Amino acid sequence: MDMGKRAYGALLGVAFGDALGMPSQLWSRRKVKAYFGEITGFLPGPPGHFVAGGMQAGQVTDDTIQTIKVAEAILADDGCVRAETVAAKLLELVTESNVLETNMFGPSSKQALASIKDGVPITESGKTGTTNGAAMRIVPVGIVSPISNLMALVDNVEQACLPTHNTNIAISGAAAVAAAVSTAMEGASLEEVLNNAVKAMRLGNERGHDYFGASVIDRTYWALRIVEESVLPEEALDKLYTLIGTGVETAESIPTALALVKLAGGDPFRAGLLAANLGGDCDTIGAIACGICGAFTGIHGIPAFCQERLLAVNDYNFEEISAGLLSFR
């Protein structure tokens, strides 16, 4: 398969999983089931939802918006990943959308960007960031970084994480996602995709500020084992929700997202629906899982009618951006 189709699938996959999970994000699994029954496609944000209220069906959230900003930073630096440019691009959202006054950004990014705006150096601004904001926007790094040089890939991940999520926990999770995308870009098996994700996790866990928290690596092994041992998908989803967790912490959402990649067999459409019905930070989990799966199947893994809706509702040229990133791989 043409690698351009994989790069496009990865980037649009982020938007796909994000938009599917947008209406159910940050609700409990019980509430998602009670309100929606089962989510089978794009839906508008529920009235009164503190983040998604008023959003159109197929509209993306900050997961995709920040991913595009990271892509723009890489393109601006001719394929290099520099923390200073990533920070500058993310700060554009502060001035463009006044995101610090909204519920759009997660806690780590919001705190770090406010600190940078107040003059705190980027080497210090992200030293307590352990949430999933770095991993949710890391797909462009996976597109430009060949898996053949895993150390260089993790170097790039560290640069992308540094301004807002400069901890071993966050870098570990983001490295796993970038490595999974990069491996899938090469047409590897799903087993190899997940194996390389864990290898990158181990390297990432040695970077950044050493912060206390549950092991992302051990929880990933646990999450993958849950999928293997579950008889039905619904059983796996229940256990992932209650045991691994679907919250904003890296140690919850990244193991769960990788488990959904396995549960979906690498199919972005299935992964997106599984995530949207899961509850918790399901737009981010969906964005991560579908970004990996989109690289695995290529753009054709996302149904044409879904592609059309995403492109109609969101003003981004995902294909052009992904091609630009791929040119520097």
C-alpha positions as CSV (number, residue, x, y, z in Angstrom):
1,M,0.0,0.0,0.0
2,D,1.1,3.5,-0.8
3,M,2.6,5.1,2.4
4,G,0.8,8.3,1.6
5,K,-2.5,6.5,2.2
6,R,-1.3,5.3,5.5
7,A,-0.1,8.8,6.6
8,Y,-3.5,10.3,5.5
9,G,-5.3,7.5,7.3
10,A,-3.3,8.2,10.5
11,L,-4.1,11.9,10.5
12,L,-7.7,11.6,9.5
13,G,-8.0,8.7,11.9
14,V,-7.3,11.1,14.7
15,A,-10.1,13.4,13.6
16,F,-12.4,10.4,13.1
17,G,-12.0,8.9,16.6
18,D,-12.1,12.4,18.1
19,A,-15.4,13.3,16.4
20,L,-17.1,10.0,17.1
21,G,-16.2,10.4,20.8
22,M,-17.0,14.1,21.0
23,P,-20.7,13.8,22.2
24,S,-20.0,11.2,24.9
25,Q,-16.7,12.5,26.2
26,L,-16.2,12.8,29.9
27,W,-19.4,11.0,30.8
28,S,-19.6,7.8,32.7
29,R,-20.1,4.5,30.9
30,R,-23.5,4.2,32.5
31,K,-24.5,7.7,31.4
32,V,-23.4,7.1,27.9
33,K,-25.5,4.0,27.6
34,A,-28.5,5.6,29.3
35,Y,-28.4,8.7,27.0
36,F,-27.3,7.3,23.6
37,G,-28.1,3.6,23.9
38,E,-25.4,2.7,21.4
39,I,-23.4,5.2,19.3
40,T,-23.1,4.0,15.7
41,G,-22.0,7.1,13.9
42,F,-21.4,10.9,14.2
43,L,-23.7,12.7,16.6
44,P,-24.0,16.3,17.7
45,G,-23.0,17.3,21.2
46,P,-25.8,16.9,23.7
47,P,-27.4,20.2,24.8
48,G,-25.8,21.5,27.9
49,H,-22.7,19.3,27.7
50,F,-20.0,21.3,29.4
51,V,-17.5,20.7,26.5
52,A,-19.5,19.3,23.5
53,G,-22.8,21.3,23.9
54,G,-23.6,23.0,20.5
55,M,-21.1,21.1,18.5
56,Q,-22.1,19.6,15.1
57,A,-22.0,15.9,14.2
58,G,-18.5,15.1,12.9
59,Q,-16.9,18.2,14.5
60,V,-13.5,17.7,16.1
61,T,-12.3,18.9,19.5
62,D,-8.9,20.0,20.8
63,D,-7.4,16.5,20.2
64,T,-7.4,17.1,16.4
65,I,-6.8,20.9,16.7
66,Q,-3.6,20.3,18.8
67,T,-2.5,17.5,16.4
68,I,-2.7,19.9,13.5
69,K,-0.7,22.5,15.5
70,V,2.1,19.9,16.1
71,A,2.0,19.1,12.4
72,E,2.3,22.8,11.5
73,A,5.3,23.1,13.9
74,I,7.1,20.1,12.2
75,L,6.4,21.5,8.7
76,A,7.6,24.9,9.7
77,D,10.9,23.4,10.8
78,D,11.4,21.3,7.6
79,G,10.6,18.0,9.3
80,C,12.4,18.6,12.6
81,V,10.6,18.4,15.9
82,R,11.6,21.4,18.1
83,A,10.0,22.1,21.4
84,E,10.2,25.9,20.9
85,T,8.1,25.7,17.7
86,V,5.6,23.3,19.2
87,A,5.1,25.6,22.1
88,A,4.7,28.6,19.8
89,K,2.1,26.8,17.7
90,L,0.1,25.7,20.7
91,L,0.3,29.3,22.1
92,E,-1.4,30.4,18.9
93,L,-4.6,28.7,20.2
94,V,-4.4,30.8,23.3
95,T,-4.7,34.0,21.2
96,E,-6.9,32.6,18.4
97,S,-9.5,30.9,20.6
98,N,-8.8,32.1,24.2
99,V,-8.7,28.4,25.2
100,L,-7.5,29.2,28.7
101,E,-10.9,30.5,29.5
102,T,-12.8,27.5,28.1
103,N,-13.1,23.8,28.9
104,M,-11.4,22.8,25.7
105,F,-7.9,22.0,26.9
106,G,-6.9,19.3,29.4
107,P,-5.4,20.3,32.8
108,S,-1.7,19.8,31.9
109,S,-1.8,21.7,28.6
110,K,-3.9,24.5,30.1
111,Q,-1.6,25.0,33.1
112,A,1.6,24.7,31.1
113,L,0.5,27.2,28.4
114,A,-0.7,29.7,31.0
115,S,2.8,29.4,32.6
116,I,4.6,29.9,29.3
117,K,2.4,32.9,28.6
118,D,3.5,34.3,31.9
119,G,7.2,33.8,31.1
120,V,8.0,30.4,32.6
121,P,10.7,28.7,30.4
122,I,9.5,25.7,28.4
123,T,12.0,23.5,30.2
124,E,10.0,24.1,33.4
125,S,6.4,24.6,32.2
126,G,5.6,20.9,31.6
127,K,7.4,19.2,34.5
128,T,4.2,18.0,36.2
129,G,2.2,17.1,33.1
130,T,1.2,13.4,33.3
131,T,-2.1,13.5,31.4
132,N,-2.8,12.3,27.8
133,G,-2.5,15.7,26.0
134,A,0.9,14.8,24.6
135,A,-0.1,11.4,23.3
136,M,-3.3,12.6,21.7
137,R,-1.4,15.0,19.4
138,I,1.7,12.9,18.7
139,V,0.6,11.2,15.5
140,P,2.5,13.7,13.2
141,V,5.7,12.7,15.0
142,G,5.0,9.1,14.2
143,I,4.5,10.0,10.5
144,V,7.8,11.8,10.1
145,S,9.9,9.5,12.3
146,P,11.0,6.1,10.8
147,I,10.7,3.2,13.2
148,S,14.1,2.0,12.1
149,N,15.7,4.5,14.4
150,L,13.6,4.1,17.6
151,M,16.0,6.3,19.7
152,A,15.6,9.2,17.3
153,L,11.8,8.7,17.3
154,V,11.7,9.0,21.1
155,D,14.0,12.1,20.8
156,N,11.4,13.7,18.6
157,V,8.6,12.6,21.0
158,E,10.5,14.2,23.9
159,Q,10.8,17.5,22.0
160,A,7.0,17.5,21.3
161,C,6.2,16.7,24.9
162,L,8.6,19.1,26.6
163,P,6.5,22.3,26.7
164,T,3.4,20.8,28.4
165,H,4.1,17.1,29.4
166,N,7.8,16.9,30.3
167,T,7.4,13.8,32.5
168,N,8.5,10.2,32.1
169,I,4.9,9.1,32.4
170,A,3.6,11.4,29.6
171,I,6.6,10.9,27.3
172,S,6.3,7.1,27.8
173,G,2.7,7.1,26.6
174,A,3.3,9.5,23.7
175,A,6.3,7.4,22.6
176,A,4.1,4.3,22.4
177,V,1.6,6.0,20.2
178,A,4.2,7.5,17.8
179,A,6.0,4.2,17.5
180,A,2.8,2.4,16.9
181,V,1.9,4.8,14.1
182,S,5.4,4.7,12.6
183,T,5.4,0.9,12.6
184,A,2.0,0.7,11.0
185,M,3.2,3.1,8.3
186,E,5.6,0.4,7.2
187,G,2.9,-2.2,6.7
188,A,3.8,-4.3,9.8
189,S,1.6,-6.8,11.5
190,L,-0.6,-5.6,14.4
191,E,1.5,-7.7,16.8
192,E,4.6,-5.8,15.7
193,V,2.8,-2.5,16.0
194,L,2.0,-3.2,19.6
195,N,5.4,-4.7,20.4
196,N,7.2,-1.6,19.1
197,A,4.8,0.6,21.1
198,V,5.9,-1.1,24.3
199,K,9.6,-0.8,23.3
200,A,9.2,2.9,22.8
201,M,7.4,3.2,26.1
202,R,10.4,1.8,27.9
203,L,12.7,4.3,26.3
204,G,10.2,7.2,26.9
205,N,10.0,6.2,30.5
206,E,13.6,7.2,30.9
207,R,13.0,10.8,29.7
208,G,11.6,13.9,31.3
209,H,11.0,14.7,34.9
210,D,10.7,11.6,37.0
211,Y,7.1,11.7,38.3
212,F,5.2,9.4,40.6
213,G,2.4,7.3,39.1
214,A,1.3,3.9,38.0
215,S,3.4,2.2,35.3
216,V,2.1,2.8,31.8
217,I,4.0,-0.2,30.7
218,D,2.6,-2.7,33.2
219,R,-0.9,-1.3,32.7
220,T,-0.6,-1.7,29.0
221,Y,0.3,-5.4,29.4
222,W,-2.7,-5.7,31.7
223,A,-5.0,-4.0,29.2
224,L,-3.9,-6.2,26.3
225,R,-4.3,-9.3,28.5
226,I,-7.9,-8.2,29.3
227,V,-8.6,-8.2,25.6
228,E,-7.1,-11.6,25.1
229,E,-9.0,-13.2,27.9
230,S,-12.4,-11.6,27.2
231,V,-15.0,-13.7,25.4
232,L,-17.0,-10.8,24.1
233,P,-16.1,-7.2,23.2
234,E,-18.6,-5.8,25.8
235,E,-16.8,-7.8,28.5
236,A,-13.5,-6.3,27.4
237,L,-14.9,-2.8,27.4
238,D,-16.4,-3.2,30.9
239,K,-13.1,-4.5,32.3
240,L,-11.1,-1.8,30.6
241,Y,-13.4,0.9,31.9
242,T,-13.4,-0.4,35.5
243,L,-9.9,-1.8,35.9
244,I,-7.6,0.2,33.5
245,G,-9.7,3.3,33.4
246,T,-10.7,5.8,30.8
247,G,-9.7,9.0,32.5
248,V,-7.3,11.8,31.3
249,E,-4.2,10.3,32.9
250,T,-1.7,8.8,30.6
251,A,-1.6,5.6,32.7
252,E,-5.3,5.1,32.1
253,S,-6.1,6.3,28.6
254,I,-3.0,5.1,26.6
255,P,-3.1,1.4,27.8
256,T,-6.9,1.5,27.1
257,A,-6.4,3.0,23.6
258,L,-3.8,0.4,22.7
259,A,-6.1,-2.3,24.0
260,L,-8.9,-1.0,21.7
261,V,-6.5,-1.2,18.7
262,K,-6.1,-4.9,19.5
263,L,-9.8,-5.4,20.2
264,A,-10.7,-3.8,16.9
265,G,-8.1,-5.9,15.0
266,G,-6.6,-2.6,13.6
267,D,-9.9,-1.5,12.0
268,P,-10.3,2.3,12.6
269,F,-14.1,2.3,12.1
270,R,-14.5,-0.4,14.8
271,A,-12.0,1.2,17.1
272,G,-13.7,4.5,16.9
273,L,-17.1,3.0,17.7
274,L,-15.7,1.0,20.6
275,A,-14.1,4.1,22.0
276,A,-17.2,6.4,21.6
277,N,-19.3,3.9,23.6
278,L,-16.7,3.4,26.3
279,G,-17.2,6.5,28.4
280,G,-14.6,8.7,30.1
281,D,-12.1,10.6,27.9
282,C,-13.4,8.7,24.9
283,D,-12.7,11.3,22.3
284,T,-9.0,11.3,23.2
285,I,-8.9,7.5,23.5
286,G,-10.7,7.3,20.1
287,A,-8.3,9.8,18.5
288,I,-5.3,7.8,19.6
289,A,-6.7,4.4,18.7
290,C,-8.0,5.5,15.3
291,G,-4.8,7.4,14.5
292,I,-2.9,4.1,14.9
293,C,-5.5,2.0,13.1
294,G,-5.7,4.6,10.3
295,A,-2.0,4.1,9.7
296,F,-2.5,0.4,9.8
297,T,-5.3,0.2,7.2
298,G,-4.6,3.3,5.3
299,I,-7.3,5.9,4.5
300,H,-9.6,3.2,3.1
301,G,-10.2,1.9,6.6
302,I,-12.3,5.0,7.3
303,P,-15.6,4.7,5.4
304,A,-16.0,7.2,2.5
305,F,-19.2,8.8,4.0
306,C,-17.3,9.4,7.3
307,Q,-14.4,11.0,5.4
308,E,-16.9,13.3,3.6
309,R,-18.5,14.4,6.8
310,L,-15.2,15.1,8.5
311,L,-14.0,17.2,5.6
312,A,-17.3,19.1,5.2
313,V,-17.5,20.1,8.9
314,N,-13.8,20.7,9.7
315,D,-11.7,23.3,7.9
316,Y,-8.5,21.3,7.6
317,N,-6.8,19.8,4.5
318,F,-5.7,16.6,6.2
319,E,-4.4,15.0,3.0
320,E,-2.2,17.9,2.2
321,I,-0.8,18.1,5.8
322,S,-0.1,14.4,5.9
323,A,1.6,14.5,2.6
324,G,3.8,17.3,3.8
325,L,4.8,15.4,6.9
326,L,5.5,12.3,4.9
327,S,7.9,14.2,2.6
328,F,10.2,14.6,5.6
329,R,10.1,11.0,6.8
